[in-house]
Every structure is written in structure tokens, then in C-alpha cells.
């Protein structure tokens, strides 16, 4: 086995990768704002509390998870009503501000090229060339970062350290988050003793529960079984995912944080769960046009035009929010190829026409819009029937509206249709990521 390990890792670069997670980030920030200990307080951050059926837990303190069995997808109706439990409204702008403060602390230890924000509460740091400037060992540097962030923000950090990015992620998820000092370090030599014995494959990063079930039907019961498989067979059965799974089983990850990321604009979309069941076509039309306007503004900001528009209607389900999104018996998907454009007026009109064709009178609770087949706006074609002057005037109007919204916020300038019954743009104007933005410091 030693010889096999030596052969596998002989040409693998050993790096010092930190994968850092701000523990229960939203809940921790709310605890600190209330001068509570994030590890001991009983608190959940819950969106849409005014809607008894629609409230959703976005984050829960570690104590709330432990005592109440709450997860980050628990519905409001399933949250136990116990004494001392604080239910906080989300304040996304506050969380963003705290995240920026924490990221600035990381920048004292590493440059931007070797720092990759993974999400609002996770970041990857390649400390290979930097750790020795700040401590006697990578673990000592990690503890120093933990201490500094805790002192300046009150937020606890979990840190996974690994010879590769995937090993750091595995160390974080499978070890550090439950370790006494919220710190774990995995090397290539630890793979056989720490990773391979894991049988709950769904807990391993990159493996969903469905994939875990599929692997079990093939007789794969542990990560060690994955590592023992023929990688070519895995590739044949699962494609690129099988190849990545095999590499994960060995802790191998050759990705570099400094590599330039080539962005492919596949589509831009917007979707929302409506505040109540919409029974009238006119109400659905209003929200659809609001969403078309918002997504059109996003593609204009990227100097793109769309050649294909898509709508999705999720039918209401007798008191339950909506049918399963993939249930085509009750839900409607519709796509249409169009002349490439990024004009809000044109896209709103097209989606309105599409809705009229597919509408069958059903109640709607979920609505989605996406624009795909994107290309550079220099390829935009002129409409021979409207004429160049009309296209130019519409473009100027859209650009002016975009500039006002960018400077003063989305709620600074809204279309008159949003004042009609069913409109949601006014209520959603201050949302961040679909949730209450709040003031950065209230």
C-alpha cells in the first residue's frame, strides 16, 4: 500500500490550502448584533415570517441546530415554538458588510490572486507561499486568523487545511466543523485512514444523495471502494463526474486559484414564489413583465442580447405552495427563439404573448423567466418594421433607466404596471438575493 501511495502522489504538488467557513454566518452576525455568543444562543434567521406557510430558515445557530433539529431548509411551520428562541429577519446588506470586513482580514495574509471567495461564508486561500511569514506552522497561522476574525467581528471560523483544495474542503466538512478548535488538517497520507472509511457518501463534497444511491447499487459502500475502482470504468459509467469522483477519493485536485476563469454566459434568469396563488391572467402578466424588465437590464449590463426566451409557470397545489417543479402534468415550460435583442419593451411584449398562448386558467404560485442563446450586443439585428430610429430611442431609454437604477437602487424607478394588483417589484425592490436586505446597520 505504501508503494501504491508513493506512486499515486509522486507527481502531485503539495500545497497549503485553507478552506475557511464562517460558522452559521447569518445567525452568527445576528447573535453578535444582539451581544449574544453565536455558539450558545438559540437563534434562527427566517425569511417571510409574515407568511406562515412560506417562512424559511436561512440559517440557524449551532445550538438551535443541536437542540431543535433545525436545518437551513426548515420551514417556519416546522420550527418548534420554544421559550428563548429568537427568530430574526434576514438583513442581507449587513451580512455583506460583515463579509467584506472578514475578507479584508484575509487580505492581510494573502494577495487577491491567491484568495477565492467560494460563497458569502466560505473562502479558499492558497497559503503555500505565505504561511511561513505569519507563524511556525500552517495550523498556527490558521488559529491566528480565527482569533483575529473573532476579535474584530465576533464570528467563529472553521478551517480545513489540505495538500490540495479538495483535501482542504474534505477536512473542513468532515472534520473541522465538529473539532474542538474548529480546525483540521488533512494530508495525502491521511486519505486512507480518514476519507476511505466514510460510508455515508452523501456527506462527501461533490456527491449528492442520488449519486450515493447509484453508487450503492453498484456495490460501492465507502470512499475506499471508490478509490479501488477502475477510473476508466467510472468515466464510462458517469462521464466527467466519474473521473472527478475518483480523483476526490484520492484527495487529488490540480486546480489553481490563479488560473484565469473563462466565463460562459449560458443564460440569465429570475424566478420567484408569488406571495399568494394568482388566479387572474392580468396579475401573472404584471409579474412576468416586471421580471422580463429586470433580466433584460442584467444582460444589457453585460452588453449581451438574447436569442431565446423561456418562461416557467408553477401551478398552485391546493394550499401547498406548488407542485414539484419537474411535474409537467401541472406546470408549464415554454421557449421561443427570437430576433436577438436586449430591449425591455420588446422582451416584455414577447413574454406577454407567450403567456397568453400557454395560459389555461390554472392558478400560479411560482414564476420563472430566463434568457438564453446569448451573444455580444454588437450582433443585434435591426427591426426593419420598427426602423433604426425606434430601436435607437428604445436603447437610449433603457440605458437611462439602467443608469438611474444603478445609482439609486432598483426601487428608484419602477414601471407604472408595478402599481397594479399583483405587482411584486415594489415589495422586492430592497431584497438582496430574494431576501430582506435591511439596513447595513440598524
Secondary structure, DSSP 8 states (H G I E B T S, - for coil): -HHHHHHHHTT-----EEEEEETTHHHHHHHHHTT--TTT--EEEEE-TTSTTT-EEEEE-HHHHHHH---TT-BGGGS---TT-EEE---HHHHHHHHHHHHHHHTTTS-GGGEEE-SSSEEEEE-TTTGGGT-SSHHHHHHHHHHHHHHHH---EEEEEESSHHHHHHHHHHTGGGSTTSEEEE-GGGIIIIITT---GGGSTT--HHHHHHHHHTT--SHHHHHHS-HHHHHHHHTHHHHHHHHHHTT-----TTS-------EEEEEEEEEEEE--HHHHHHHHHHHHHHHHHHHHHTTEEEEEEEEEEEE-BTTBS---TT-TTT-EEEEEEEEEE--HHHHHHHHHHHHHHH--S--EEEEEEEEEEEEEGGG----TTT-HHHHHHHHHHHHHHHHHHHHH-GGGS--GGGGSTT--HHHHTTEETTEE---S--
